[in-house]
Amino acid sequence: KRYQYRSHEISPSPSLPRLQLFTKNPCPLCDVLKAELEAQFHGCYVLEQVDISLPGNEGLFELYRYQIPVLFFEGHYLCKHRLDVELLRKCFDYFFQLQNQNP
């Protein structure tokens, strides 16, 4: 199933991991999470925002409406409500370690 997406925050790059943020407007907690991402990990990721309130995303709205922000790393659930900085740092370390092993 294809979902309706907002624009990318950073130009896509195959060498950077993809973060997917389930959000809606307004979402103050989402704004905090995005600011933390930018402050802690600027330039380390491609951010794809999925607005769960857009037409076509009704299933996502039902699933995440009380959970946002919800963040996925390369398609795997990472955290909700608040950014788990330590877990994300470990994910980045692992991702870039694998990338260096397989140039």
C-alpha positions in Angstrom: 0.0 0.0 0.0 1.2 3.5 -0.9 0.8 6.3 1.6 0.6 10.0 1.0 3.9 11.7 2.0 5.0 15.2 2.8 8.1 16.4 1.0 11.5 15.1 2.1 13.5 17.2 4.5 16.8 16.2 3.0 17.6 15.2 -0.6 17.5 11.4 -0.8 20.9 9.7 -0.8 21.5 5.9 -1.1 24.4 6.2 1.3 22.3 7.6 4.2 19.8 5.7 6.3 16.1 6.5 5.8 14.1 7.7 8.8 10.3 7.7 8.5 8.3 9.9 10.8 4.6 9.4 11.2 3.2 12.8 12.1 0.3 15.3 11.5 -0.2 19.0 11.6 -0.2 20.4 14.3 2.0 18.1 16.4 4.1 19.9 18.9 5.9 16.7 20.0 6.7 16.0 16.4 8.3 19.5 16.1 10.4 18.7 19.2 11.5 15.4 17.8 12.5 16.9 14.5 14.5 19.6 16.2 16.3 17.0 18.3 17.1 15.0 15.2 18.5 18.0 13.5 20.6 19.1 16.5 21.9 15.6 17.3 22.3 14.0 13.9 22.4 16.7 11.2 23.4 15.3 7.8 23.3 11.6 8.9 19.8 10.7 7.5 17.1 11.2 5.0 13.8 12.1 6.7 10.5 11.1 5.1 7.5 12.5 6.9 4.2 10.7 6.6 1.2 12.9 7.5 -1.3 10.4 8.9 -4.2 12.9 8.5 -4.0 13.1 4.7 -6.6 11.4 2.6 -5.6 7.8 1.9 -3.8 7.4 5.2 -6.9 6.5 7.2 -5.4 3.2 8.3 -2.3 5.0 9.6 -4.4 7.5 11.4 -6.3 4.8 13.2 -3.0 3.1 14.1 -0.9 6.1 15.2 -3.2 8.9 16.1 -2.5 8.6 19.8 1.1 7.6 19.3 2.7 10.3 17.2 5.4 11.1 16.7 6.4 7.6 15.7 9.9 7.1 14.1 11.1 4.2 12.0 14.8 3.5 11.0 15.1 1.8 7.6 11.6 0.4 8.0 12.0 -0.8 11.6 10.2 0.7 14.5 12.5 2.9 16.6 10.5 5.0 19.1 7.4 7.0 19.7 6.5 10.2 21.6 10.1 11.1 22.2 13.4 10.6 20.4 15.4 7.7 21.8 18.8 9.3 21.2 20.9 6.4 22.4 19.0 3.8 20.4 19.2 6.0 17.3 22.9 6.5 17.8 23.4 2.7 18.0 21.3 2.3 14.8 23.5 4.8 12.9 26.7 3.2 14.2 25.5 -0.2 13.0 24.3 1.1 9.6 27.5 2.9 8.9 29.6 0.0 10.1 27.8 -2.3 7.7 28.2 0.2 4.9 32.0 0.4 5.5 32.2 -3.4 5.3 30.4 -3.5 2.0 31.5 -0.5 -0.1 
